[in-house]
Every structure is written in C-alpha cells, then in structure tokens.
Amino acid sequence: MELTKEEVLNVAKLAKLSLNEKELAKYQQSLTDIVNMVNELNEIDTDGIDPTYHIMDIKNVFRKDVVKDFKDVKKLIENSKDNKDGYVFVPKVINE
C-alpha cells in the first residue's frame, strides 16, 4: 500500500511538522514501508500463541516496604541548601 503525499502531509500536520519536498518524499517512502510491515505482521497466524512481554523470562522482585527511623534530622536540615527555622524548602512542583 503506497501512502499518498496528502496522507503524509496530514500526518505531518498532526505532528506539527513542516516538510519540504525532499523530506516529504523521504517520509512518504518510510511511512509506506512501516504500514506495509504492519500489514505483513497482521497476516501472521498467532492463534494459540501466548503474548510475549519480554524476550527473557524475567520476574519482578519486590522487597518489603519498611519504614526506617531517621535519627539525625538536625544534621539533614543543616546540610540542606535552603532551610529556615527547622524546615527544608524545596522548589515548587506545578501540575498543569
């Protein structure tokens, strides 16, 4: 399946990219190759095959979440970059 220049320009517009003619031809070929590869993969019969999440049989190793008392709070505050009256100041985190 060959992608048209209009389809590539639409994808570029969605990605907020501006392409010159040379780049347009390059990406037209690259995206066509990708779509053709996906179509080829879709033709493979995968019935009865379990999904593979990783090529190696790796298991997650969890550790216990243990609270440890920190005994030298005064030293921690003294060594902090910005502190006052027993408090440590950190940069504001903004969620937008």
N, C-alpha and C positions, 0 to 999 in steps of 0.2 A: 504494500500500500504506500503510495507516494503522497506525502503531505504537500499541500499547495502553499504558495507564498502567502496567501491570505491567512491560512491557518497558522503559519509560523508567525506572521505579523500579529495575529490575535494573541498568541501565547506570549510574544514579546511585550505586547501592550499590557497584558495581565501581570507580567513580571516587572512592569515599568522599565523596560529596556528600549533603547532606540538602536536600531540596526541599520548599517549601511548595506549596500547591495552585496558586497563581498561577504559580510557576516551573515546576511540573510541566506545566501546560497549555502554557506557552511552549515548553518543551523538547520536549514531545510533538510540537508543530507543526514546530519547527525540525528535529528528527531525522527526522520523516516526510518533510519536504522534501528533506533530504540523501539519504535512502535512495531516494526517487523519482528524484532527479537521477542517482544512480549507476546505477539500473536503466535509465534512459533512455540513459546513456552505453554501457551494456553491449549495447544493441540496435544500436549503430552498427557497420557492417561495416568492419573495419580490415584485412582481408586484403590483403596486398601493400603495406602502408604501413610504412615503416621507423619505428622509435621515434624520438621527438624528445626529446633530453635538455635542450636549451636552445633558446629561440626564435631566438637568433643563432648563427651559425657561429663559435663561439669555440674556439680551440685552446689547450691548456695550454702555457705557455712555461716551460721548465726552464732553470736555469742550472747550471753546474758547481759541485759542492761542493768548494770549495778551502779548505784549512787555511791560515790566516794566523797567523804568529807574533805573539804579543802581547809586546812588549818591556818594557813598564813595569808589571810585576806588583807591584812595591813600591808604586807610586802607587795601583794598583787596591785593594790591601789597605788602605792608609791612608785611602782615601776611602769604604770600606765602613762601614756602620752598626755592625756588630758584628764585631770582629776581635780576635785574640789570638795572639801567637807566630807570625805569618806565615800564619794561617788566617782564612778568612772564614766566619762562622757564618750559616746561613740557617734559616728556620722548617722544622720537621719536616713532611714530607708523609706523610699517613696514608692507606693504602689499606684500606678496609673493605668 
